[in-house]
Amino acid sequence: MNVKDQAKLIIEKFPRNHEERDPFRVLIRTILSQRSRDENTDEAAERLFRAGYDNPEKLASAKPEELYDLIRPAGMFRQKARRIIEVSKEILKRFGGEVPDTLEDLVSLPGVGRKTANIVLYVSFGKPALAVDTHVHRISNRLGWVKTRVPEQTEIELMKILPEELWGPINGSMVEFGRNICLPRNPKCALCPLKEECPSANTKG
Ligand code: SF4
């Protein structure tokens, strides 16, 4: 099976649906998700948005302390509160209150890296964008698709070998796959649909 077919298999077996597509909410949620488990991110984002902080105007005029309790479940809540306020101010000041839809503009926002920017580009704007997080980086190397040391390199290499239509969906599906089967430690190779193809498969356990 070639790389494209392996990627399609992962996308098919580990689908991820993005219910939230509003660019501002997706951006803020992705910032909150940094080093946070999914369920904790969901709780923090929901509390924040339910309290009315779901638009740049409201968040830009907030004081960090107002947000602490709301986003505490996501961890690093002081830093994240400052970050989402700063991002909101920049969106108002430089982009007229609209989340920008280019990689260049998105990464110019404070604390927004390529991964976050690419998630927004794909989920909210439907653009071909490849978000490489720790799961995508680890699994692509285990499967022998790439031989890279850092996610930035993985992004460049994957863009060469995967067709554009798979760039967006591969992130969410790799996250699901990485959480359930290809775990960071002790991957469950015996249950993996790619165990026959994978050079890193541990078939003893
Ligand atoms: S065989 Fe094991 S290491 Fe390879 S992709 Fe599957 S779970 Fe990961």
Residues whose N, C-alpha, C, O or C-beta is under 5 A from the ligand:
A	BS01	SF4	R142 I181 C182 P187 K188 C189 C192 L194 K195 C198 S200 A201 N202
